[in-house]
């Protein structure tokens, strides 16, 4: 079903959807980090989210378009290659913030759900608040892709 949906989309949409699925939309799983996030953790995740959002255009810039398979969409090999490239790109950004993809996907729902903590942090850092507020919404319908 997912493959049929992907094949019906245009290539840039496929790439954005893969990015959202593998990175920005966290997996539903048991969270090993129970409790409210600390101010330092909120800062870490906000800075990582801003960094990812601001650099996604660089990822797609001058990117080779995937080759189409006999059924009209990218082949499974092309999709796997894109997935690996996205993971490498995002993993590099997150590592600058002391995070892994798995940790970000697991913890970010709780961090970004702390609306009071997030508001307090962003109000104290107007430069980051401006950058955070202009991030694109998730192509999959979520809020700001986290």
Secondary structure, DSSP 8 states (H G I E B T S, - for coil): -HHHHHHHS-HHHHHHHHHIIIIIS------SS-S---HHHHHHHHHHHHHHHHHHHHHHTT-----B-TTSSB-HHHHHHHHHHHHHHHHHHHHHTT--HHHHHHHHHHHHH-HHHHHHHHHH-HHHHHHHHTS---TTS-STT-
